Structure formats: C-alpha cells, structure tokens
Amino acid sequence: QVQLVESGGGSVQPGGSLRLSCEVSGISLDWIGIGWFRQAPGKEREGVSCFSASAGTTYYEDSVKGRVSISRDSAKNTLYLQMSSLKPEDTAKYYCAATQNPNVCNYQLNRRTGHGMDYWGEGTLVTVSS
C-alpha cells in the first residue's frame, strides 16, 4: 500500500522559509514521478514542482521558480520542498503526489493540475502572513 505523509507546514512571515517533507512508503522514489501541488482556499489546485524520473528533470512552475527547490533522500524515501522568500500568495495546503508512471511529469498539463498522479497525501498547511 502506497502512502505519502507530508509534514513541515506552519505559519511564517513574508520573506521567510519553510521546508516541507513527504515521507513515502510502499513505493521507491528511484523510478517514479513525484511532485508538490497546492490549493489555496477558494482556488483550484495548482502545481508547484514535479520530478520526472524518466527525464531526470525537475520542473518548477513559474509562480515559484527561483524560490523553491525539491530534493530527494533515497535512503529515507523522502521528498523535500525547500521554500524561501515566501509570499502571502503562497498560502495554501501543500500536497505531495506520486505516480508509478515516470513520464507523467514530462507533460505540462499534468505538472500544472496533478492529472496522472495516482497517490496523494493529506496535505500540510502553509500560511504566510505578517
């Protein structure tokens, strides 16, 4: 059974930093598509970042490019999202999602919407406010 458990959310002031974690069980990080998505109150879910195992490439959405980076710890089977220079508009619930299809993140529509992701965590809330 595949499970994704996010942690690390919280409240931070504008300009601050947070690191989110996604602990994965039941599937190896080594050959999957995996990424972060977020959903703000009253808004649709949107992509943040997506790692394509088949391409060996990490994609970042324009809204966060230059301010976030993802990393993977294969030994811990954990994905991280390091966020800095946070803005109030980054306030959202952040979800980790994964798929056994390593090609999913190669497609922009999938990266932006989460389409094609098979497994989702419960999310962790990030609030950016002064």
C-alpha positions as CSV (number, residue, x, y, z in Angstrom):
1,Q,0.0,0.0,0.0
2,V,1.4,3.3,-1.1
3,Q,1.3,6.2,1.5
4,L,2.5,9.7,1.3
5,V,2.7,11.7,4.5
6,E,3.5,15.4,4.4
7,S,4.9,17.5,7.3
8,G,6.7,20.8,7.9
9,G,3.9,23.2,7.3
10,G,3.2,26.1,9.5
11,S,2.9,29.9,9.8
12,V,5.7,32.1,8.6
13,Q,6.2,35.8,7.9
14,P,6.6,37.1,4.3
15,G,10.2,36.6,3.2
16,G,10.6,33.6,5.5
17,S,11.4,30.0,4.7
18,L,10.0,26.5,5.2
19,R,11.0,23.0,4.3
20,L,8.2,20.5,3.7
21,S,8.8,16.8,3.8
22,C,6.9,14.0,2.1
23,E,7.7,10.6,3.6
24,V,6.8,7.9,1.0
25,S,6.1,4.2,1.8
26,G,5.1,1.3,-0.4
27,I,7.0,2.6,-3.4
28,S,10.5,3.6,-4.1
29,L,11.4,7.2,-5.1
30,D,14.0,5.9,-7.5
31,W,11.8,5.4,-10.6
32,I,8.5,7.3,-10.1
33,G,7.0,10.7,-10.9
34,I,6.6,12.7,-7.8
35,G,5.8,16.3,-7.0
36,W,4.2,19.0,-4.9
37,F,0.9,20.7,-5.6
38,R,-1.0,23.3,-3.6
39,Q,-4.5,24.5,-3.2
40,A,-5.5,27.9,-1.7
41,P,-8.9,28.5,-0.2
42,G,-11.4,29.1,-3.0
43,K,-8.9,28.3,-5.7
44,E,-8.2,25.3,-7.9
45,R,-5.3,23.1,-7.2
46,E,-2.1,24.1,-8.9
47,G,1.3,22.6,-9.5
48,V,4.4,23.7,-7.6
49,S,7.1,21.3,-8.7
50,C,7.4,17.9,-10.3
51,F,10.2,15.4,-10.7
52,S,10.3,13.2,-13.8
53,A,12.3,10.1,-13.1
54,S,12.4,9.2,-16.8
55,A,13.8,12.5,-17.8
56,G,15.9,13.1,-14.7
57,T,14.4,16.6,-14.6
58,T,12.7,18.7,-12.0
59,Y,10.2,21.1,-13.2
60,Y,9.1,24.2,-11.4
61,E,6.0,26.4,-12.0
62,D,6.6,30.0,-12.9
63,S,4.9,31.2,-9.7
64,V,7.6,29.6,-7.5
65,K,10.6,29.4,-9.8
66,G,13.7,30.6,-8.1
67,R,12.2,30.4,-4.7
68,V,11.7,26.7,-4.2
69,S,13.7,23.5,-4.8
70,I,12.9,19.9,-4.3
71,S,15.3,17.2,-3.2
72,R,15.1,13.5,-2.6
73,D,16.6,11.3,0.1
74,S,16.5,7.8,-1.3
75,A,17.7,6.3,1.9
76,K,14.8,7.8,3.8
77,N,12.5,7.5,0.8
78,T,11.5,11.1,1.4
79,L,10.9,14.1,-0.8
80,Y,11.6,17.6,0.4
81,L,10.3,21.0,-0.8
82,Q,12.5,23.9,0.3
83,M,10.7,27.2,0.1
84,S,12.2,30.6,0.6
85,S,11.2,34.3,0.1
86,L,7.7,33.2,0.8
87,K,4.8,35.5,-0.1
88,P,1.3,35.8,1.2
89,E,0.1,34.3,-2.1
90,D,2.0,31.1,-1.3
91,T,-0.6,30.4,1.5
92,A,-2.2,27.1,0.7
93,K,-2.4,23.5,1.6
94,Y,0.5,21.7,0.0
95,Y,0.2,18.1,-1.2
96,C,2.7,15.6,-2.2
97,A,1.6,13.3,-5.0
98,A,3.2,10.4,-6.8
99,T,2.7,8.1,-9.8
100,Q,4.3,4.8,-10.9
101,N,4.4,6.3,-14.4
102,P,7.8,8.0,-14.6
103,N,6.7,10.1,-17.6
104,V,3.8,11.9,-16.0
105,C,5.8,15.0,-15.0
106,N,7.0,15.4,-18.6
107,Y,3.7,16.9,-19.6
108,Q,2.9,20.5,-18.7
109,L,-0.8,19.8,-18.1
110,N,0.0,17.1,-15.6
111,R,2.5,19.3,-13.8
112,R,0.0,22.2,-13.5
113,T,-3.0,20.1,-12.4
114,G,-1.8,16.9,-10.9
115,H,-3.5,14.9,-13.5
116,G,-2.0,11.4,-13.8
117,M,-0.9,11.3,-10.2
118,D,-2.0,8.1,-8.6
119,Y,-1.3,8.7,-4.9
120,W,-1.8,11.7,-2.8
121,G,-1.0,12.7,0.8
122,E,-3.4,14.5,3.1
123,G,-1.5,17.8,2.8
124,T,0.2,20.2,5.1
125,L,-0.9,23.8,5.6
126,V,1.4,26.7,4.9
127,T,0.3,30.2,6.0
128,V,2.3,33.3,5.0
129,S,1.2,36.3,6.9
130,S,2.6,39.3,8.8
